[in-house]
Amino acid sequence: MSQEFFPKIGRIPYEGTKSKSALAFRHYNAEEKVGKKTMKEHLRFSMAYWHAMKNPSGDPFGVGTRLRPWDDGSDSVENAKRVADAGFEFMEKLGLEYYCFHDRDVAPELGDLRASSDALDEVAAHLKKLQRQHKVKLLWGTACLFSHPRYMQGAATSPDADVYAYAAAQVKKAMEVTHLLGGRGYVFWGGREGYSTLLNTNMKREVGNLAHFLHMAVDYKKKIGFKGQFFIEPKPREPTTHQYDSDAAACLNFLRENDLLKDFQLNIETNHATLAMHRMEHELTVAADAGALGSVDANTGDELIGWDTDQFPTSIYLTTQIMWQILKMGGFKTGGLNFDAKVRRDSYEPVDLFYAHIGGMDAFAKGLKIAHRILQDGDFAKFVTQRYASFDRGIGKTVTQGKATFESLEKHALANGEPMPGSGRQEMLENLLNTYLD
């Protein structure tokens, strides 16, 4: 019999809103239908391997505190397989159907590239077996191109061609493993793709090299027959002063400028939106309006702290806003809700992982139900439609149809005198939203 890593915890049940158990769902009922889909189909929850299984919960001011009995800290393949065993037991007991990983989360970085790639292949074979055994799927994979000192000045934007080549080789292998494991997608997160000072930076060359890198990835994807979706994940500021993928709009502009938009969608993260000085619903709307909202990293950040705190999402306002945008676009087609979140440094026991994920899953389940009711009722949509109704008739319609000129608009303005727009009714709409959350 294989080792059990959470022996005192069984499969987490759904018990409803009257439950007092901290190890039970109050809102997330996987098979409950919301509209035409079940909750699990709508939400597609995923475990972030790096935070759940590997993160020691350190911070800039102290070492890690977490108890991880499944990880002896060694760089052995056997230890990597044991960590995977624990992760899949955790996912099965929690009812998670997906997971996400960086290559260096699931397998060790060894003395050279070949040894690291061989270790990743060996662990990948074990992951494939565990996926079949536990009926868990890979949402997406990615490569860690930011932790090792070789990437201190970037990977696909490094000023050193040897580093650039090493990064390409690492992504090639990570893509192969993601393909082997049936991954629904592959994420490019430019952890250090940016600059600290323009005094030593040729920005045009770096951005151009990044575009070449991604075109090569598209070519290799086709060569190996990988059908999964490519994602870019916007990330501002941290760790460099300026990241090239700073927010959704910057990513979309880069993709359009370099003829890559047809091959990529965006993976939007709440904490990154906060660091970019945006609300999450803004980033989601920018991506969705471009037809490029693919997946979501489900977390939140502390607005009083200027770094990526990656906290579990428990705000019903936040989860309602996220699910509102996802339902408006017809639901996930490629991605899902990946809990890129970590327990707090003083929540160090293994059971705290369950409490954290249960809270996030319940918050999103409730947000899903509220968002569905909002869209079904249609009150907000009616208000917005009415607010822009002047562009559906008369002079406004000529603007929408592209037939207006400055001369025709001037003629209209002179004939109609001083305009006065209708009230935006922000407070009324905020009150209306609160009635759904009651």
C-alpha positions in Angstrom: 0.0 0.0 0.0 1.4 3.4 -1.0 2.0 6.1 1.7 -0.9 8.3 2.6 0.1 11.9 3.2 -3.1 13.3 4.6 -4.3 10.3 6.6 -6.7 12.2 8.9 -8.6 13.8 6.0 -11.1 12.1 3.8 -12.7 13.3 0.6 -14.2 16.8 1.2 -18.0 16.6 1.1 -20.6 19.2 0.1 -22.8 19.8 3.2 -24.6 23.0 2.3 -24.8 26.4 3.9 -25.9 25.1 7.3 -22.7 23.1 7.7 -20.3 24.1 10.6 -17.5 21.8 9.4 -14.3 23.5 8.3 -13.6 20.5 6.1 -16.7 20.6 4.0 -18.1 22.7 1.1 -20.9 25.0 1.8 -21.5 26.3 -1.7 -19.4 24.2 -4.1 -21.4 21.2 -5.2 -19.5 19.8 -8.2 -22.5 18.2 -9.9 -25.0 21.0 -9.2 -26.2 22.6 -12.4 -26.0 26.4 -12.9 -27.7 27.1 -16.1 -26.8 24.3 -18.6 -23.5 23.3 -17.0 -22.4 21.8 -13.7 -20.3 23.8 -11.3 -17.2 21.7 -12.0 -17.7 22.4 -15.8 -18.1 26.1 -15.2 -15.2 26.5 -12.8 -12.5 24.1 -13.8 -10.6 24.4 -10.6 -6.9 23.7 -10.7 -4.1 23.2 -8.1 -1.0 25.3 -8.6 1.8 22.8 -8.0 4.4 25.4 -7.0 2.3 26.9 -4.2 0.4 23.8 -2.9 3.2 21.3 -3.0 6.5 23.1 -3.2 6.2 26.6 -1.6 7.8 26.7 1.9 5.9 30.0 2.7 8.9 32.2 3.1 8.8 35.9 2.5 11.3 38.7 1.9 11.9 38.9 5.6 12.1 35.3 6.7 12.6 31.7 5.7 9.9 29.2 5.0 7.8 27.8 7.9 5.5 25.2 6.2 5.5 21.5 7.2 5.8 19.4 4.0 6.2 15.8 5.1 6.1 14.7 1.5 9.2 16.7 0.5 12.6 15.9 1.9 14.2 18.8 0.2 16.5 16.8 -2.0 17.1 17.0 -5.7 16.3 13.4 -6.3 13.8 12.1 -8.8 12.4 9.8 -6.1 11.6 12.8 -3.9 10.0 14.5 -6.9 7.8 11.4 -7.4 6.8 11.4 -3.7 5.8 15.0 -3.9 3.6 14.1 -6.9 2.0 11.3 -5.0 1.1 13.8 -2.2 -0.2 16.3 -4.7 -2.5 13.8 -6.4 -3.8 12.5 -3.1 -4.6 16.1 -2.2 -6.4 16.8 -5.4 -8.5 13.7 -5.2 -9.6 14.4 -1.7 -10.4 18.0 -2.5 -12.2 17.1 -5.8 -9.9 19.1 -8.0 -9.9 17.9 -11.6 -6.9 19.9 -12.9 -3.4 21.0 -11.9 -0.7 23.4 -13.3 3.0 23.3 -13.0 6.4 24.8 -13.9 8.9 22.3 -15.1 11.2 22.9 -12.1 8.3 22.4 -9.7 7.7 18.8 -10.7 11.3 17.8 -11.3 14.7 19.0 -10.0 17.1 21.3 -11.8 20.3 19.2 -11.9 23.9 19.9 -13.0 23.3 20.4 -16.7 20.4 20.8 -19.1 20.5 17.1 -20.3 20.3 15.8 -16.8 17.5 18.2 -15.9 15.6 17.2 -19.0 16.1 13.5 -18.3 14.8 13.9 -14.8 11.7 15.8 -16.1 11.0 13.0 -18.5 11.2 10.4 -15.8 8.9 12.4 -13.5 6.5 13.1 -16.4 6.0 9.3 -16.9 5.0 9.1 -13.2 2.7 12.1 -13.5 1.0 10.4 -16.5 0.3 7.3 -14.4 -1.0 9.4 -11.5 -3.3 11.3 -13.9 -4.9 8.1 -15.0 -5.1 6.7 -11.5 -6.7 9.8 -9.9 -8.7 11.0 -13.0 -6.9 14.4 -12.9 -6.0 16.4 -16.0 -3.3 19.0 -16.7 -4.7 22.4 -17.3 -1.4 23.9 -18.4 2.3 23.6 -18.1 5.1 26.2 -18.2 8.8 26.6 -17.8 10.5 28.4 -14.9 12.6 31.0 -16.6 13.1 33.3 -13.7 14.6 31.5 -10.6 18.0 30.4 -11.7 20.8 33.0 -11.8 21.3 32.5 -15.5 18.0 34.3 -16.0 18.9 37.3 -13.8 18.6 39.6 -16.9 15.8 37.8 -18.5 15.3 34.7 -20.6 13.8 35.4 -24.0 14.8 39.0 -23.5 18.3 38.3 -22.2 21.2 40.3 -23.7 23.2 37.0 -23.8 22.5 34.7 -26.8 23.7 31.6 -24.8 21.1 32.3 -22.1 18.4 32.8 -24.8 19.3 29.5 -26.4 19.2 27.7 -23.0 15.7 29.2 -22.3 14.5 28.0 -25.7 15.8 24.5 -25.0 14.1 24.5 -21.6 10.7 25.7 -23.1 11.1 23.0 -25.8 11.3 20.3 -23.2 8.5 21.8 -21.1 6.2 21.9 -24.2 7.0 18.3 -25.0 6.1 17.2 -21.4 2.9 19.3 -21.4 2.0 17.6 -24.7 2.7 14.2 -23.3 0.5 14.8 -20.3 -2.4 16.0 -22.4 -2.2 19.6 -21.2 -5.1 21.9 -22.2 -2.6 24.8 -22.6 0.9 26.2 -22.1 1.6 29.5 -20.4 4.4 32.0 -21.1 5.0 34.0 -18.0 7.8 36.5 -18.4 9.0 36.5 -14.8 12.0 38.6 -15.7 11.2 39.8 -19.2 11.7 43.5 -18.6 14.4 45.9 -17.5 15.6 47.7 -14.4 17.2 50.6 -16.2 17.2 51.9 -19.8 20.9 52.9 -19.3 21.9 49.4 -20.2 18.9 48.3 -22.3 18.1 48.1 -26.0 14.4 47.7 -25.6 13.6 47.3 -29.3 16.0 44.4 -29.6 14.8 42.7 -26.4 11.1 42.9 -27.5 12.0 41.8 -31.0 13.9 38.8 -29.6 10.9 37.9 -27.4 8.7 38.0 -30.5 11.1 35.7 -32.4 11.1 33.3 -29.4 7.3 33.1 -29.3 7.1 32.5 -33.1 9.6 29.7 -32.7 7.4 28.2 -30.0 4.4 28.4 -32.3 6.3 26.6 -35.0 7.4 23.9 -32.6 3.9 23.5 -31.3 2.7 22.7 -34.8 5.7 20.4 -35.4 4.9 18.1 -32.4 1.2 18.3 -32.9 0.4 20.0 -29.6 -3.3 21.2 -29.8 -3.4 23.1 -26.5 -3.8 26.8 -26.2 -0.9 29.2 -25.8 -1.3 31.8 -23.1 0.6 34.9 -22.0 0.2 36.0 -18.4 0.4 39.8 -17.8 2.7 40.8 -14.9 3.7 44.4 -14.0 6.7 45.7 -12.1 7.9 42.9 -9.8 10.6 41.8 -10.1 11.9 44.3 -12.6 11.2 48.0 -12.7 9.3 47.6 -16.0 7.9 44.3 -17.4 7.2 44.1 -21.1 4.0 42.1 -20.3 2.8 44.7 -17.7 -1.0 44.4 -18.2 -3.6 42.9 -20.6 -3.5 45.9 -22.9 0.3 45.8 -23.2 0.2 42.1 -24.0 -2.5 42.5 -26.6 -0.6 45.4 -28.2 2.6 43.2 -28.3 0.8 40.3 -29.8 -1.0 42.4 -32.5 2.2 44.2 -33.4 4.1 40.9 -33.9 1.4 38.9 -35.6 0.9 36.6 -32.7 -2.6 37.3 -31.6 -4.1 34.4 -33.5 -1.9 32.0 -31.6 -2.2 33.4 -28.0 -4.8 34.2 -25.4 -4.3 35.7 -22.0 -4.1 34.1 -18.5 -5.2 36.9 -16.2 -4.3 37.0 -12.5 -6.0 39.1 -9.8 -2.8 40.0 -7.9 -1.1 41.1 -11.1 -4.1 43.3 -12.0 -3.7 44.9 -8.6 0.0 45.5 -9.1 -0.8 47.1 -12.5 -3.1 49.5 -10.7 -6.2 47.9 -12.3 -9.2 46.1 -11.0 -9.5 42.4 -12.0 -12.7 43.1 -13.9 -10.9 45.7 -16.0 -8.2 43.2 -17.0 -10.8 40.5 -17.8 -12.9 43.0 -19.8 -9.8 44.2 -21.9 -8.9 40.6 -22.7 -12.5 39.4 -23.3 -13.3 42.4 -25.6 -10.3 41.3 -27.7 -11.6 37.7 -27.8 -8.4 36.8 -25.9 -9.6 35.9 -22.4 -8.4 32.3 -22.0 -7.8 31.4 -18.4 -7.6 32.9 -14.9 -5.1 32.6 -12.0 -7.5 32.7 -9.0 -6.0 34.6 -6.2 -6.0 38.1 -4.7 -3.4 40.5 -3.3 -3.1 42.9 -0.4 -3.6 46.4 -1.8 -1.5 47.8 1.1 1.5 45.7 0.2 3.5 46.4 -2.9 4.4 42.8 -3.9 2.8 39.6 -5.1 1.2 38.2 -1.9 -0.8 35.5 -3.8 -3.6 35.1 -1.2 -6.5 32.8 -1.6 -9.6 34.6 -2.9 -12.5 34.8 -0.4 -14.2 38.0 -1.5 -17.6 37.3 -2.9 -17.5 40.7 -4.8 -14.3 39.6 -6.5 -15.5 36.1 -7.4 -18.8 37.4 -8.6 -17.1 40.0 -10.9 -14.8 37.3 -12.3 -17.5 34.8 -13.0 -19.7 37.6 -14.5 -17.1 38.3 -17.1 -16.5 34.6 -17.8 -20.2 33.8 -18.2 -20.7 36.9 -20.4 -18.1 35.4 -22.9 -19.9 32.0 -22.8 -17.6 30.3 -20.2 -14.2 28.9 -20.4 -13.2 27.3 -23.7 -9.6 26.5 -23.0 -8.6 27.5 -19.5 -10.0 27.4 -16.0 -9.5 28.8 -12.5 -6.0 28.0 -11.3 -5.4 28.6 -7.6 -2.1 30.5 -7.9 -2.3 31.2 -4.2 -0.4 30.2 -1.1 -1.3 29.8 2.5 0.0 32.5 4.8 3.3 32.0 6.5 1.8 31.2 9.9 -0.7 28.7 8.4 2.0 26.1 8.3 0.2 22.7 8.8 -0.8 20.5 5.9 -4.5 20.8 6.8 -4.3 24.5 6.1 -4.0 23.7 2.4 -7.4 22.2 2.6 -8.9 25.1 4.5 -7.5 27.5 1.9 -8.7 25.7 -1.2 -12.1 25.0 0.3 -12.6 28.7 1.0 -11.5 29.7 -2.5 -13.7 27.0 -4.1 -16.7 28.0 -2.1 -16.2 31.7 -2.8 -16.1 31.0 -6.6 -19.2 28.7 -6.4 -21.2 31.4 -4.7 -19.9 34.0 -7.1 -20.9 31.7 -10.0 -24.5 31.5 -8.8 -24.7 35.2 -8.2 -23.2 36.1 -11.6 -25.6 33.6 -13.3 -28.6 35.3 -11.6 -27.4 38.8 -12.6 -27.1 37.8 -16.3 -30.4 36.0 -16.2 -32.2 39.0 -14.8 -30.5 41.3 -17.3 -31.0 44.6 -15.3 -27.4 45.7 -15.6 -27.3 44.8 -19.3 -30.5 46.8 -19.9 -29.1 49.8 -18.2 -25.9 49.8 -20.2 -27.8 49.2 -23.5 -30.0 52.2 -22.7 -27.0 54.4 -21.7 -25.6 54.0 -25.2 -28.9 54.0 -27.0 -28.1 57.3 -28.8 -25.5 55.4 -30.8 -28.2 53.1 -32.2 -30.2 55.9 -33.9 -29.8 59.2 -35.7 -26.4 60.9 -35.7 -25.0 58.3 -33.3 -25.8 55.5 -35.6 -23.8 57.2 -38.4 -20.8 57.1 -36.0 -21.2 53.4 -35.3 -21.6 52.7 -39.0 -18.4 54.7 -39.8 -20.4 57.2 -42.0 -20.0 60.3 -39.8 -17.6 63.1 -40.6 -16.4 66.1 -38.5 -18.6 68.2 -40.8 -21.7 66.2 -40.2 -21.1 66.1 -36.5 -20.5 69.8 -36.4 -23.8 70.4 -38.2 -25.6 68.2 -35.7 -24.0 70.0 -32.7 -24.9 73.4 -34.0 -28.5 72.4 -34.7 -29.1 70.8 -31.3 -27.3 73.1 -28.9 -25.7 72.2 -25.5 -26.0 68.5 -24.8 -26.6 66.9 -21.4 -25.9 63.2 -20.9 -28.1 61.1 -18.6 -27.0 60.2 -15.1 -24.6 57.3 -14.8 -26.5 56.0 -11.7 -23.3 54.5 -10.2 -24.7 54.4 -6.7 -28.0 52.9 -7.7 -26.1 50.1 -9.6 -23.8 49.4 -6.7 -26.9 49.1 -4.5 -28.4 46.8 -7.0 -25.3 44.6 -7.0 -25.5 44.4 -3.2 -29.0 43.0 -3.4 -27.6 40.0 -5.3 -25.0 39.4 -2.7 -27.4 39.5 0.2 
